[in-house]
Amino acid sequence: MLTAHTLPYAVLVNRYVMFDIDRGWGFDVEMEMSPRYEPRTTSILSADVVDYSRSIAIDAVRTVTVLGACRDIIGEFVSEHGGRIFGSAGDSFMIEFADPTEALRCAVAMQRALRQRNRRVQDAHRMWFRTGVNIGEVIEESNGVLHGQSVNIAVRLQEACPIGGVVVSSLLRSRIDDAAEFRFRSLGELPFKNIQTPIEVLEVVVPEADTAERAPASTIVDLEEPVPGFSGRPALAVLPFENVTRDARLDYLSDGLSEELTTRLSHLRWFPIIDRNSSFAFRGATIGAREIGRRLGARYLLEGSVRVAGDRLRVTARLVDSEADHTFWSNDYDVRLPDLVYMLEEVAKCIIATLEGRMEEAEEARARGRRRSRLDTWGIIWRGRWHLNRLNNADAEEARRLFAEAVGQDPQSAEALIHLTWWTWYDVWSQRRPRDQILAFRDLALRAVEADELDSRGHLLAGCAEILLRDPDQALGHLDRAIRLNPSLAYAHAQIGSSHMLAGRPRDAIAPLKTSLRLNPQDHYVFYVLGELAAVHYMLGEWDEALQLADKSLSLRPAYWHARMTKIGALSRRGGQAVAAAEREILFRQHRKFSREFIEWLPFEDRGWIDYFAEGVLQAKGGKS
């Protein structure tokens, strides 16, 4: 044995020699030398296959073959954008880029190419990916594998990503050279497993890659069926008008014109209008009119462009039959630059008059009789609306400021009041605000109704306020009025469904929720409608339907606690305790402050339903209490 007389060892590269004086012999020992790691900053892209384990279980050979084809596509874009794959475990890829902009470009191009591949093959041979991109400090092993918190965050971002999408951290967003090349929408600050502080997450809005096929509404409603309540008449969608001049300062005008046309057309009762959020999912899409019409369930598409021509802005509008992929009407309108917003309003009126020559005289009288805001107020509203639709925190705050400014300039402007109330509604709902703020929201909505009794949106917002105040039947009065004024108002149909659910009439909620999906199949907030449908079937004891719908909602917004809660309850009551416990752990990782208070906030008229949902979560074995 070694004694106290053992001499200090001598280091020989990665070995050392030890001598025992008493016994007169020595031996050498292998030593794991600690290599010197030099931290460095780099960009990490994490990509992972959706439902890989299930695909393997169904057909392992086919799944591995498809994965190989996708791996070739990924490898091609990684090489093109100067990256290297440093980790690949079955269905996942870890990729490093020195340039964060190239990392994001690669993710976007990669998802677009994978989506195009999926369109060319049968359903069984399609493979979808989620991608997350982050930047931060790493250390590198001798074999090239990277380690560090920034790598972990990239993986967590990927897990929170919608199917076929790209999400990034706010830190990476701040390092992009030309941010105007991309559009982002904020998903808020999300807590992740083993990450001490929440991460602000942004989704990259990519035509045809993130939004065009994301929403699974077509699996819930048949988009080829007529919209209920319109006597079988075909639907029309207003696509975002293109800013051909490429002057970013004109974006709010091209978007504003498209929104104004959608709003004005939707107040006509002779055909259904697809909601703006679904139509705008196809901004910059390169697919044809026939495919866009199929995905929106719209026979007719109104599209166009704006461009500067001398001292004027030229607006071109086209009406397309999507089934025939044929433009059967088009016209140009010239607008003087100094009077842009006012003149664009007049252009919108001209287009609508042309589209609907048989418009009822009463509708025309109503349009003429509406109170107009001051011209400068109208321009502020259009700018605020553009900021609000960019879906990130900074733009949302700027939108609130502009809407408040518009109301301050013209306190009786229905349009200004409606948009400020919309902003307040999203804030109250998403942040689960207390009762006093809900009452302030209702007061604002009632001011909007008083300013223009014939605007459906004011009644919709008043109905939303009554829902949060736990008076669903009072809400239905406002919402029914909104639908009578505007049968195409998808969000009003959804809120009618929610009102029935919260009043304890889940069966009555199904039809209006499905109508909302039919009118707005590509909306950013489809996850909410799907979550409501999941809760409805859960209340009816239809566990399989509830699970299917909750999964579809979570595929769009993995951190949506309401759908996760419903899924846990359905699994628990169906007897899937082990899976329910695992889902419960996910819920508590995503929302570390989750408690019964979350559920208590839900405005059920009968508080027994609160207990019903809470018990479903509590019954999941192995979770937190």
SETOR-229705 format. One record per residue (C-alpha): x, y negated, z negated. Coordinates in steps of 0.02 Angstrom, whole numbers, padded with zeros to 5 digits, always signed. Example, Ala and Ser with C-alpha at 12.3 -4.5 7.8 and 13.67 -1.06 7.14 Angstrom:
<sites>
        x        y        z
   +00615   +00225   -00390
   +00684   +00053   -00357
</sites>
This chain:
<sites>
        x        y        z
   +00000   +00000   +00000
   +00054   -00180   +00018
   +00126   -00261   -00138
   +00152   -00436   -00201
   +00326   -00426   -00125
   +00256   -00419   +00051
   +00343   -00550   +00155
   +00248   -00684   +00250
   +00204   -00625   +00424
   +00281   -00688   +00584
   +00163   -00734   +00723
   +00205   -00649   +00888
   +00082   -00718   +01015
   -00073   -00623   +00959
   +00010   -00498   +00841
   +00096   -00513   +00674
   +00219   -00398   +00584
   +00206   -00353   +00399
   +00348   -00277   +00295
   +00339   -00182   +00130
   +00505   -00204   +00037
   +00472   -00063   -00088
   +00443   +00068   +00046
   +00557   -00004   +00178
   +00441   +00003   +00325
   +00342   -00117   +00429
   +00196   -00118   +00550
   +00115   -00239   +00668
   -00068   -00287   +00665
   -00179   -00347   +00808
   -00235   -00524   +00771
   -00382   -00617   +00850
   -00307   -00788   +00876
   -00436   -00930   +00876
   -00428   -01009   +01049
   -00432   -01198   +01056
   -00601   -01252   +01127
   -00611   -01423   +01206
   -00789   -01493   +01201
   -00848   -01578   +01360
   -01010   -01653   +01427
   -01101   -01566   +01568
   -01275   -01537   +01639
   -01366   -01371   +01615
   -01507   -01300   +01719
   -01604   -01153   +01646
   -01718   -01054   +01762
   -01827   -00906   +01714
   -01955   -00795   +01803
   -02137   -00807   +01747
   -02215   -00641   +01687
   -02060   -00540   +01733
   -02090   -00403   +01604
   -02268   -00375   +01664
   -02209   -00368   +01846
   -02076   -00240   +01800
   -02205   -00134   +01712
   -02318   -00135   +01866
   -02184   -00103   +02000
   -02001   -00111   +01949
   -01930   -00079   +02123
   -02034   -00214   +02206
   -01997   -00339   +02066
   -01809   -00314   +02074
   -01814   -00328   +02264
   -01909   -00492   +02256
   -01792   -00556   +02121
   -01645   -00521   +02236
   -01723   -00626   +02374
   -01755   -00768   +02251
   -01577   -00753   +02183
   -01511   -00783   +02359
   -01616   -00942   +02375
   -01558   -01004   +02205
   -01376   -00967   +02244
   -01385   -01063   +02407
   -01449   -01222   +02323
   -01330   -01207   +02176
   -01184   -01204   +02298
   -01254   -01346   +02401
   -01270   -01459   +02248
   -01100   -01419   +02172
   -01156   -01307   +02030
   -01101   -01138   +01964
   -01200   -00997   +01885
   -01121   -00955   +01717
   -01254   -00838   +01651
   -01379   -00718   +01730
   -01476   -00595   +01624
   -01606   -00503   +01726
   -01737   -00634   +01764
   -01647   -00789   +01700
   -01510   -00902   +01768
   -01399   -01028   +01677
   -01317   -01153   +01793
   -01190   -01292   +01762
   -01173   -01456   +01858
   -01045   -01593   +01832
   -01167   -01722   +01902
   -01338   -01736   +01816
   -01418   -01808   +01972
   -01363   -01658   +02074
   -01429   -01543   +01937
   -01602   -01620   +01954
   -01595   -01623   +02143
   -01551   -01439   +02141
   -01695   -01396   +02025
   -01820   -01490   +02134
   -01754   -01419   +02298
   -01744   -01244   +02225
   -01925   -01247   +02165
   -01985   -01317   +02331
   -01896   -01178   +02427
   -01962   -01043   +02310
   -02138   -01112   +02331
   -02121   -01111   +02520
   -02061   -00931   +02511
   -02213   -00885   +02406
   -02330   -00956   +02538
   -02255   -00842   +02671
   -02277   -00679   +02576
   -02419   -00581   +02501
   -02472   -00612   +02321
   -02387   -00454   +02258
   -02219   -00514   +02325
   -02226   -00690   +02252
   -02115   -00742   +02109
   -02131   -00903   +02010
   -02000   -00991   +01904
   -01994   -01118   +01764
   -01844   -01235   +01756
   -01773   -01350   +01622
   -01628   -01471   +01641
   -01527   -01552   +01502
   -01360   -01639   +01476
   -01244   -01632   +01327
   -01086   -01567   +01248
   -01031   -01386   +01273
   -00881   -01274   +01244
   -00824   -01144   +01369
   -00760   -00968   +01341
   -00618   -00898   +01445
   -00746   -00802   +01547
   -00836   -00963   +01595
   -00988   -00943   +01482
   -01047   -01105   +01402
   -01111   -01126   +01224
   -01185   -01270   +01127
   -01344   -01355   +01071
   -01369   -01432   +01241
   -01377   -01258   +01318
   -01509   -01205   +01191
   -01611   -01361   +01229
   -01607   -01324   +01417
   -01681   -01151   +01380
   -01817   -01225   +01268
   -01860   -01353   +01402
   -01879   -01213   +01528
   -01998   -01122   +01409
   -02106   -01278   +01396
   -02113   -01302   +01585
   -02270   -01279   +01691
   -02264   -01136   +01816
   -02165   -01189   +01970
   -02114   -01351   +01888
   -01961   -01446   +01827
   -01945   -01528   +01655
   -01799   -01629   +01587
   -01746   -01708   +01424
   -01756   -01897   +01407
   -01567   -01897   +01387
   -01543   -01820   +01559
   -01673   -01940   +01631
   -01567   -02086   +01567
   -01413   -02019   +01659
   -01491   -02006   +01832
   -01404   -02123   +01954
   -01557   -02167   +02058
   -01710   -02136   +01949
   -01822   -02207   +02086
   -01787   -02049   +02185
   -01894   -01953   +02061
   -02060   -01981   +01972
   -02082   -01926   +01793
   -02229   -01900   +01677
   -02201   -01890   +01490
   -02253   -01732   +01396
   -02213   -01819   +01231
   -02092   -01768   +01095
   -02095   -01579   +01073
   -02020   -01480   +00928
   -01917   -01328   +00979
   -01854   -01176   +00887
   -01686   -01202   +00801
   -01679   -01383   +00861
   -01682   -01500   +00711
   -01767   -01650   +00791
   -01905   -01655   +00923
   -01850   -01685   +01103
   -01937   -01808   +01218
   -01985   -01704   +01370
   -02026   -01768   +01544
   -02100   -01672   +01688
   -02036   -01711   +01862
   -02178   -01748   +01983
   -02129   -01664   +02146
   -02250   -01654   +02293
   -02287   -01472   +02333
   -02169   -01413   +02197
   -02246   -01460   +02031
   -02423   -01517   +02052
   -02497   -01459   +02216
   -02530   -01280   +02161
   -02509   -01288   +01975
   -02688   -01297   +01920
   -02771   -01126   +01919
   -02948   -01194   +01929
   -02979   -01098   +02091
   -02971   -00937   +01992
   -03112   -01001   +01880
   -03223   -01088   +02008
   -03249   -01053   +02193
   -03189   -01207   +02286
   -03279   -01148   +02442
   -03447   -01162   +02355
   -03542   -01328   +02364
   -03532   -01443   +02214
   -03686   -01421   +02103
   -03812   -01563   +02113
   -03773   -01624   +02290
   -03893   -01514   +02392
   -03749   -01423   +02476
   -03669   -01579   +02549
   -03480   -01570   +02580
   -03351   -01656   +02470
   -03234   -01798   +02516
   -03063   -01835   +02441
   -02967   -01999   +02451
   -02782   -01961   +02466
   -02653   -02087   +02404
   -02618   -02217   +02538
   -02436   -02218   +02591
   -02328   -02372   +02563
   -02241   -02365   +02733
   -02138   -02521   +02699
   -02048   -02428   +02557
   -02050   -02587   +02453
   -02081   -02523   +02276
   -02164   -02689   +02234
   -02309   -02639   +02347
   -02338   -02468   +02266
   -02468   -02536   +02147
   -02565   -02606   +02296
   -02566   -02444   +02397
   -02612   -02343   +02243
   -02739   -02473   +02190
   -02827   -02468   +02357
   -02840   -02279   +02349
   -02911   -02286   +02173
   -03033   -02423   +02217
   -03098   -02322   +02364
   -03117   -02168   +02254
   -03210   -02266   +02119
   -03327   -02354   +02240
   -03364   -02199   +02343
   -03399   -02095   +02187
   -03543   -02210   +02142
   -03634   -02159   +02300
   -03749   -02011   +02276
   -03753   -01936   +02449
   -03593   -01832   +02438
   -03473   -01774   +02301
   -03303   -01861   +02283
   -03152   -01764   +02220
   -03072   -01847   +02069
   -02924   -01962   +02092
   -02805   -01858   +01986
   -02828   -01706   +02098
   -02811   -01805   +02259
   -02653   -01892   +02200
   -02571   -01723   +02169
   -02540   -01721   +02357
   -02440   -01882   +02365
   -02307   -01857   +02500
   -02362   -01679   +02536
   -02299   -01609   +02701
   -02433   -01475   +02716
   -02575   -01501   +02839
   -02748   -01572   +02809
   -02828   -01399   +02821
   -02725   -01334   +02674
   -02752   -01491   +02569
   -02938   -01481   +02601
   -02940   -01297   +02550
   -02850   -01330   +02386
   -02962   -01476   +02342
   -03122   -01398   +02405
   -03151   -01551   +02516
   -03209   -01548   +02697
   -03167   -01731   +02727
   -03007   -01824   +02683
   -02987   -02013   +02684
   -02804   -02057   +02705
   -02703   -02206   +02762
   -02556   -02321   +02742
   -02505   -02500   +02703
   -02362   -02594   +02785
   -02300   -02773   +02794
   -02320   -02851   +02967
   -02256   -03030   +02969
   -02354   -03132   +02842
   -02488   -02999   +02827
   -02514   -02828   +02753
   -02586   -02704   +02876
   -02699   -02567   +02806
   -02732   -02414   +02913
   -02872   -02296   +02861
   -02913   -02126   +02937
   -03054   -02003   +02906
   -03004   -01823   +02936
   -03109   -01665   +02953
   -02996   -01547   +02857
   -03078   -01389   +02924
   -03041   -01440   +03103
   -02881   -01535   +03054
   -02946   -01677   +03163
   -02951   -01866   +03136
   -03121   -01926   +03198
   -03114   -02107   +03138
   -02976   -02234   +03105
   -02960   -02421   +03092
   -02834   -02559   +03049
   -02864   -02705   +02932
   -02749   -02857   +02915
   -02736   -02941   +02744
   -02653   -03109   +02708
   -02510   -03088   +02585
   -02559   -03230   +02466
   -02732   -03154   +02434
   -02682   -02971   +02428
   -02789   -02898   +02288
   -02946   -02996   +02333
   -02930   -02953   +02518
   -02895   -02769   +02482
   -03058   -02765   +02386
   -03144   -02828   +02542
   -03055   -02695   +02646
   -03120   -02562   +02527
   -03297   -02627   +02553
   -03277   -02623   +02742
   -03210   -02444   +02741
   -03353   -02384   +02631
   -03482   -02471   +02739
   -03409   -02385   +02891
   -03407   -02215   +02808
   -03585   -02230   +02749
   -03686   -02326   +02874
   -03844   -02253   +02801
   -03805   -02317   +02627
   -03964   -02355   +02532
   -04011   -02539   +02520
   -04023   -02524   +02332
   -03842   -02468   +02322
   -03786   -02614   +02430
   -03884   -02734   +02320
   -03805   -02659   +02167
   -03630   -02681   +02238
   -03667   -02863   +02285
   -03739   -02898   +02114
   -03590   -02840   +02011
   -03499   -02975   +01918
   -03326   -03007   +01990
   -03176   -03038   +01879
   -03066   -03189   +01908
   -02943   -03157   +02048
   -02789   -03166   +01937
   -02872   -03050   +01811
   -02905   -02925   +01950
   -02721   -02924   +01999
   -02669   -02891   +01818
   -02791   -02744   +01810
   -02720   -02666   +01968
   -02544   -02680   +01899
   -02596   -02607   +01732
   -02684   -02462   +01818
   -02527   -02422   +01917
   -02421   -02420   +01759
   -02547   -02310   +01667
   -02545   -02179   +01806
   -02355   -02160   +01796
   -02384   -02054   +01640
   -02238   -02101   +01529
   -02232   -02192   +01363
   -02149   -02352   +01424
   -02271   -02375   +01569
   -02419   -02331   +01458
   -02371   -02468   +01337
   -02350   -02592   +01480
   -02522   -02541   +01545
   -02598   -02574   +01372
   -02517   -02746   +01368
   -02582   -02790   +01543
   -02759   -02729   +01507
   -02762   -02827   +01344
   -02700   -02980   +01440
   -02839   -02957   +01568
   -02971   -02946   +01432
   -02897   -03100   +01350
   -02910   -03196   +01513
   -03086   -03137   +01552
   -03174   -03061   +01399
   -03331   -03019   +01501
   -03238   -02924   +01638
   -03311   -02749   +01640
   -03161   -02684   +01738
   -03035   -02753   +01613
   -03136   -02686   +01465
   -03154   -02514   +01545
   -02969   -02494   +01576
   -02919   -02554   +01403
   -03048   -02433   +01332
   -02977   -02290   +01438
   -02806   -02325   +01364
   -02878   -02327   +01189
   -02971   -02163   +01220
   -02813   -02070   +01269
   -02721   -02141   +01119
   -02859   -02095   +00996
   -02881   -01920   +01067
   -02698   -01871   +01090
   -02641   -01943   +00922
   -02793   -01882   +00822
   -02824   -02057   +00755
   -02928   -02086   +00596
   -03111   -02139   +00592
   -03081   -02327   +00583
   -02985   -02322   +00747
   -03121   -02214   +00826
   -03251   -02344   +00775
   -03144   -02481   +00855
   -03136   -02373   +01012
   -03327   -02358   +01014
   -03349   -02546   +00993
   -03236   -02575   +01143
   -03333   -02447   +01247
   -03499   -02529   +01203
   -03429   -02698   +01256
   -03388   -02618   +01425
   -03565   -02549   +01440
   -03639   -02719   +01398
   -03527   -02803   +01527
   -03594   -02689   +01666
   -03738   -02571   +01627
   -03722   -02494   +01800
   -03541   -02437   +01785
   -03537   -02252   +01742
   -03365   -02262   +01662
   -03424   -02370   +01518
   -03559   -02245   +01474
   -03433   -02103   +01488
   -03316   -02188   +01364
   -03458   -02228   +01244
   -03502   -02043   +01251
   -03322   -01994   +01213
   -03326   -02107   +01059
   -03487   -02027   +00996
   -03409   -01855   +01019
   -03264   -01902   +00905
   -03387   -01974   +00780
   -03469   -01802   +00770
   -03633   -01851   +00853
   -03636   -01743   +01010
   -03821   -01771   +01046
   -03796   -01960   +01044
   -03646   -01931   +01158
   -03754   -01834   +01281
   -03868   -01984   +01303
   -03722   -02090   +01364
   -03647   -01949   +01467
   -03811   -01906   +01554
   -03827   -02090   +01600
   -03650   -02085   +01670
   -03692   -01935   +01779
   -03852   -02015   +01844
   -03750   -02166   +01896
   -03605   -02064   +01966
   -03634   -01879   +01997
   -03450   -01859   +02049
   -03379   -01915   +01882
   -03285   -01755   +01840
   -03231   -01810   +01667
   -03412   -01845   +01617
   -03459   -01666   +01664
   -03314   -01603   +01557
   -03369   -01709   +01408
   -03548   -01646   +01427
   -03478   -01471   +01410
   -03378   -01522   +01257
   -03534   -01602   +01180
   -03633   -01441   +01198
   -03490   -01342   +01124
   -03471   -01460   +00975
   -03659   -01456   +00946
   -03650   -01266   +00930
   -03721   -01228   +01103
   -03573   -01141   +01186
   -03674   -01056   +01323
   -03738   -01225   +01384
   -03559   -01290   +01395
   -03499   -01171   +01530
   -03587   -01244   +01684
   -03534   -01427   +01660
   -03356   -01376   +01620
   -03348   -01275   +01781
   -03424   -01420   +01878
   -03283   -01529   +01812
   -03156   -01403   +01876
   -03243   -01399   +02046
   -03235   -01588   +02063
   -03058   -01604   +01994
   -02962   -01441   +02024
   -02787   -01518   +02027
   -02802   -01639   +01881
   -02656   -01665   +01759
   -02778   -01626   +01619
   -02851   -01463   +01687
   -02765   -01381   +01538
   -02891   -01472   +01426
   -03045   -01411   +01522
   -02977   -01234   +01526
   -02945   -01246   +01338
   -03126   -01300   +01310
   -03188   -01153   +01413
   -03076   -01036   +01313
   -03149   -01104   +01150
   -03327   -01084   +01218
   -03300   -00899   +01256
   -03215   -00877   +01088
   -03370   -00948   +01002
   -03476   -00825   +01103
   -03368   -00679   +01045
   -03306   -00646   +01222
   -03125   -00614   +01176
   -03056   -00559   +01346
   -03127   -00712   +01434
   -03061   -00824   +01296
   -02886   -00748   +01310
   -02881   -00765   +01499
   -02931   -00948   +01494
   -02817   -00990   +01348
   -02670   -00913   +01442
   -02711   -01018   +01596
   -02719   -01174   +01489
   -02552   -01133   +01406
   -02470   -01096   +01574
   -02498   -01281   +01613
   -02460   -01351   +01439
   -02369   -01224   +01330
   -02377   -01342   +01180
   -02567   -01369   +01186
   -02610   -01318   +01008
   -02798   -01303   +01036
   -02778   -01167   +01169
   -02644   -01079   +01065
   -02760   -01080   +00914
   -02901   -01005   +01018
   -02785   -00871   +01086
   -02728   -00823   +00910
   -02908   -00811   +00850
   -02963   -00705   +00998
   -02816   -00586   +00974
   -02850   -00573   +00786
   -03034   -00537   +00805
   -03004   -00413   +00945
   -02882   -00318   +00835
   -02716   -00370   +00913
   -02638   -00420   +00749
   -02456   -00398   +00798
   -02473   -00505   +00955
   -02579   -00631   +00860
   -02442   -00647   +00728
   -02312   -00678   +00863
   -02422   -00811   +00944
   -02447   -00890   +00774
   -02259   -00904   +00752
   -02250   -00993   +00920
   -02386   -01114   +00861
   -02290   -01158   +00703
   -02126   -01177   +00798
   -02206   -01296   +00922
   -02300   -01394   +00789
   -02203   -01386   +00627
   -02334   -01491   +00538
   -02480   -01384   +00597
   -02607   -01355   +00460
   -02793   -01341   +00434
   -02800   -01531   +00452
   -02772   -01510   +00639
   -02929   -01403   +00649
   -03025   -01514   +00529
   -03003   -01658   +00652
   -03106   -01566   +00783
   -03278   -01652   +00786
   -03393   -01501   +00767
   -03567   -01550   +00709
   -03581   -01388   +00608
   -03424   -01378   +00502
   -03445   -01189   +00495
   -03360   -01182   +00664
   -03206   -01261   +00584
   -03199   -01113   +00465
   -03225   -00994   +00612
   -03073   -01062   +00706
   -02967   -01079   +00548
   -03003   -00900   +00494
   -02949   -00837   +00664
   -02778   -00914   +00639
   -02765   -00859   +00457
   -02810   -00679   +00499
   -02653   -00662   +00605
   -02540   -00554   +00495
   -02360   -00601   +00464
   -02382   -00787   +00491
   -02369   -00934   +00374
   -02512   -00973   +00257
</sites>
